[in-house]
């Protein structure tokens, strides 16, 4: 594989520029399984159509090694993909991690991604930190404390209150139990009750 890696990557890049469906994503991911993080970097830097689904699939199998995890995170910092795509990629990377312990090289990239201020990304990074046995970030803790107030603030639109709920998921039960019980009140929107 190593001897022909660049040719394989070029062929995979050409294949990924075609219309994509689940089977194409699976096939390309399988073909890149020996260097998923390297192909992730190559595909995300492509000037052609980047497939967030393919990036997520590559991230999921890249989580099998700490070296691949670091490369995925470093690439995501510079990647032009949307915040929603980054969140999905981070979630899939987190699910794919099958080693224990921290990844020292990942901390810098995690902190840069947390500076985005995007609640969904910060929430996904909190899950990743937990999986890597890293402490929660100051950004996550700050936004979580604010979320405890915003979730029960009936003057805010329901969509904002619902979005804040994702930040509560990783808080200890003791810290969020009172807020969750308030959200279960039958005067609250059904979607918020379900989330609680």
Protein Blocks (a to p, Z undefined) as FASTA:
>chain_A
ZZmmmmmmmmmmmmmmpccdfklmmmmmmmmmmmmmlmmmmmmmpmbdcdfklmmmmmmm
mmmpmklmmmmmmmmmmpcbdfklmmmmmmmmmmmpccecddfklmmmmmmmmmnopakl
mmmmmmmmmmnopacdfklmmmmmmmmmmmmmmkbcfklmmmmmmmmmmpcfklmmmmmm
mmmpckbcfklmmmZZ
